[in-house]
Structure formats: structure tokens, C-alpha cells
């Protein structure tokens, strides 16, 4: 899939070095097709690392994808330069009158805080409500999934006794649903969080369909409204060294953190991490784009009067 980004986006060069097809603005505007419009609300502190991971994940179908980076106005990022954010990100206020084929809400390292204590919670609630009428399908990741389940369905997260940290084994449920089409019976995915949404609470709500879970990590994937809302509890987009960086950052601070589960060969942090989740992560993003965005989105987003009735 060609990913359309601004010509001078810093991660563009990295993607090209990885042989990922990145289309510049000039070439994109001269193709006689309508690209799939995806909004990315990036709530992670290291914006550029998340940009790279998400763009990689969106790059595995023949569709042309036009990505718009979105930020909240009610929070100032301390870990990404202001010049980068002002140049490449749009505020929600500036895009709220637009329609999007798909929208992604990332995680954020604030899962131990009550939702109402997050400084941008009111703005995020407005954004999540806006997605119900302006977006064909919204993909919620990790804390973003917990926030979406709490806002839309009133299901709150719970504190874990210790951090869920590592690569965990999951089993597919409801195999006939297209979102998990092509998955093996068992697959692996990264988790890095202190909270969880209990399976029993999700099972009680008939509006929610559980698609994959883990005995150790809990529910990994569920959806509602026939795929208009998708909730991913982990971080399938993580690259090989993301958990390694987190582990070494925290041990460097003297924090009490265990070695990530199923991550290093022989559980030795000196060894190169094993990459055992990338294939299923690619399938997940490809299935979402194909079956829940491309196949059901109207060609003319603006001119469709029943857009909110999907």
C-alpha cells in the first residue's frame, strides 16, 4: 500500500529505507483515484516513533492511504519538539468538520490515572463522540481502547497487581468475523500496561464481540457496531526494540520491573529480542482497512446523508 505523507516528514526516509512504498504529495495528487482517508490521533509521548510504527502497519495492502496526524489542544507534549507538532499535526478543531474513512486513537502512558483526571479527557470525549458520525470505523489502541470502552459503553478499567509486560500468547474466537480472517489459531502480541478491562464485563455487554484473548493478558481484541468500533488492548504496532527500550529505560531509573515475558532469547536482556508478532499485526491492520474501511466506506464522504447510520 502506498502511504501518502508530507514530503519532509522525518520518518518518510526510514520507511523508504525499509522498502515501504511512500508516495509523495505531488504523485498522489496526480492519481485519478480517491485515497482512503485515515486520521491518527497520536497520544503517545514519542510522536515520531509512533508515526513510524503506525505507518508501517498501514503499508500492507494495495490501497492508497492518506494519513492526517491529529493532536489534542488541551495538552502540551514534552517529548516531541513543538516545531514538529506544529508542522505535521492538525488540531481536532481544524479537522472536526471533515469526514474520515478510518480513524486511529493511540494509547498513552497514563492508564493508572482515572479517566476524568486526564487533562485532555473532555476534548477526547468530544473526539470519540465525533467519530460516531464522521468516521466509518475507529481503531482504538491500548489505553485508547480502554478510554473508548469507558466512554461509549461505561466499562471501566481495573488496576493489575503488576505490569502486563511482554509478548503474550492469544487465541482467536469468532473466527468467521473478517477482522481475524487469516489469523492462526494462536498468535502473539505485545502488551505494556498496568490496567486491564475484565473479560466478564465485556461478555456482559451484548453490544461487544470478543475476537481474541489470552489466559495471561486477558482480552486482546473486541469490536462493536459491526466493526465501526474496534478495540485492541495491546500494541501490535510495536517494533522489535520498543519493549527493550522501555525495559532498559525503567531499569536505568532503578524501577522494579521484570524482564518482558517471551521477549528475549533465554530471557536474557543482552540478547536480541525475537520478533514473533509482526505477521499477525500486519494482518490485523490489513483486515481493518479492507473489510471495515475500504469495503464499506462511501465514495463521496461529504455527500452521503446517511453516513452516521452505518
N, C-alpha and C positions, 0 to 999 in steps of 0.2 A: 504494500500500500504506500503510495506517495504521501508523505506528511507535508502539509503546507505550513511554513513558518516564515517569520520575517527574515530577510536576507542576513542580517547581522546578529541574530540570536546566537549567543555564545555556544550553546550545546549543539548547534547545527553542524559544526565541524566535527565534533565527536561522533555524531550519528553517521555522517558521511564516511568517516574512517572505519566504522563498523559495517559498512556496506548496506546501510539502511537508506532507502530511496527518499530523499528530502527534496521537495520541489520548491524552487524559489518563487517569489511573488509574481515576477514577470511571466514565467512559464505557466503558472496556474491561471492567471487572468486571460491567457490566450487559448485555453482549452474550452471547447464547446460542451461542457458538462457542468452539472451543479455538484460541487463537492459536499460531502457530509459535514455539517457544521457542529463542532463539539466545543463546549465551554468547559474549562478546567478551573474550578475554584481551588486554588493551591493554598492550603492552610499549614503546610509543613514549614518548619523554620528555615531549612536549607532549600530554598526555592529551586535553584538550578539543578540540584541533584534529583529532585522530584520531577522537574520538567523532563530531564533525560530519561528517567525510568518510565514515566507515563508515555512519552513519545515512542520509546522502544516498543512498549506494549501495544500501541495502536498501529504498528507498522507491518502487520502480517496478513492483510487482505488486499485485493486489487482496488479497493475503493480509494478515492482521493479524499483526504480528511483535512479540513481547515480548522485549526485549533486556536481558540481565543483564551488567553490566560486572564483569569479574573481574580481580584483581590477584594478583601473587605476594607472599608474605610475606617472602621472603628477600632483598628488595631495597627500598631506600627511594628513592622518586622525589624528585629535586632540582628538577624544573622545573614541578611542579604542586603546588598547595597541599595540605597534609595534610588540611585540613578538607574539600576537595572529594573527595579519595580516600576518606576515612573515611565520608563521607555517601553517595556514589554507587557505591562499589565493594565487592564482596564478595571475601573471600579464597577461595582454592581449597578450603581446609579446610572452609569453610562450605557449599560447593555440591557437594562431591565425591560425596555420596550421591544427588544428583539425576540425572535423565536430560534430555538436550537433543536437540532435533531437529537443530540445527546448532551448530557452534562455530567461531569465527574466532580464529586466533593471528596477531597482527600482526608486522610487522617490528620491528627495534630497531637503533640505530646502533652496533652492536658487532661488525660482521661480520668485522673484521680480527683479532679475538681467537679463539683456539682455543675450541671449544665448552666444553671442560672447565674453562676459566679464567673463564667467566661465573659470577658469584656466585650466580645462581639456576638454574644448569643442572640440579642434582639435582631441584629442585622442578619444573622444566619437563619433565624426563624423566617424572616421575610423572604430570604432567598429560597429556602426549602418550600415555602408556600407558593412562590412564583414558579417553581419547577412543575407544579401540578397542572399549570395551564400553558406554559411556554416551552416545555421540553417534552419530546416524545418518550425518552427513557433516561432516568438518572441513576448513575452508578455511585454508590456510597462506599467509601473505603475505611476500614478500621474505626477510628473514633468518629469519622463521618457517618459510618453505618450505625454506630450506637446513637449518635445525635439524631439521625433520620428516624430510627425506630422509636426513639423517645418522643420526638416532635409529632410524627404522623400517627403513631399507634399507642403512645403513652406507656411504652415498655422501657423501664429504666435499667441501667447497667448496675452491676454489683462488683464490689471490690474482691479481688483474688487474694488468697493468702500469700502468694509470692508471684513475681513477674512471670507471665507466659512468654517465654523467650527461646526461640529456636525454630527448627523446621519440623513440623508435625504431620503425622500420617492421617489422612482423611478418607472417608468412604462416601461414595456417591449414593444419593437417594433420588427417587423420582427420575429415573434415567431417561424417560420418554420426553422430558422437557428440553427444548432446544438449547437452553443455556449450558447444559452439561453434555451436549452431543459431542462425541469423540473422546470423552474422558475415559480413562481406565477405571476399573472398579475402585482402585486405591490410588491416591496421589498425595503429593507433599506440597506444603505451602508454608511460608514464613509467618511467624507471629512475634510481636513485640509490644506487650501491653500489660497493664496492671488490673484491668477490669474485664468483665465479660457480661454478655446478655444470656441468662439461663435458658436452656433449651425448653424447659417446661413452660416458661412464659410465652415463648414463641409458638409452641404447639397449641396453646390455649386459644390463640387468636386465629380464627378461621380465614382471615384475610391474608395470612402469611404462609408461604410454602417453603419448607426446608428442603434444600437441594444437596447439601453435603455437610457432614460433621465429623468430629474426631472424639474418641473417648477421652483424650487428654486435653485437647484445646477447645472442645465444645463445638457449637455450630459455626461453620465457616462461611456458608453461602445460603442465602434465602432471598425470596423475592415477593412482591405484592403487585396487585393490579395488572396481572398477566405480563409482568416484566417491565412495566412502566417505572417501577422502583426496584432496584437490585441492591442488596446489602452484602458486602464482603467483609468479614470480620478480621481478616489478616491483611498481609501486604504482598500479594502475588507479584507486584511490580518490582519488588526489591531486587537489586543486582547481587552479584556474588559476594561483595565485600561489605554490604550495608550493615549486617549484624556484627561483622567483625569490627567495623568502626565503632559501633555502639558499645560493644563489649570492652574494647580497649580504651575508649573514652571514659567509661564508668570505672573501670579498674584503675585508670590513671588518676581518677578523683578519689580513690580509696573507698568507693562504694562497695557494698556487699552484694555482688551479682554472680550468679552461677554461669558456667560455660554454656553457651547456646546448645540446646538439645539437637542431636542428629545433624550437626553442622560441620565441625572439624573432623578430619580423619583421626581416629583413635581419641577423640575428644581433647586433642592437643591444640591449643591456640597458636602454636608455632607452625602448624600445618596449614596448607592452603584449603579454604573451605570448599566443600563439594557442592556443585550447582545441580540440584536434583528436582527443582520445581519450575524451571523456565518453560518447558514444553507445555505443561498444563496451564500456566499463566497465559501463554500466548493463545491457547485455545479459548480460554475464558474471555479474554478481551475480543478475540475474533468473533466468537459466538454472540457476544453482546452487540457488537457493531452490526453484524449481519442480520441476526434474527429479531433484535429488539429496537434497532435504529433504522438501518437501511431498508429492510423489507417492509416496514410498517409506516415509515415517515411519509407525509405528503410531499409531492414535488414542490409545490408552492406553499411554503410555511405561512407566509403572510396572508395569502388569500383563502385559507381554509377556515370556514366559520366554526366547524365542529372540532377544532384542534384539541380542545380541552376534554373531549369526550372519549378519547381512546380507552 
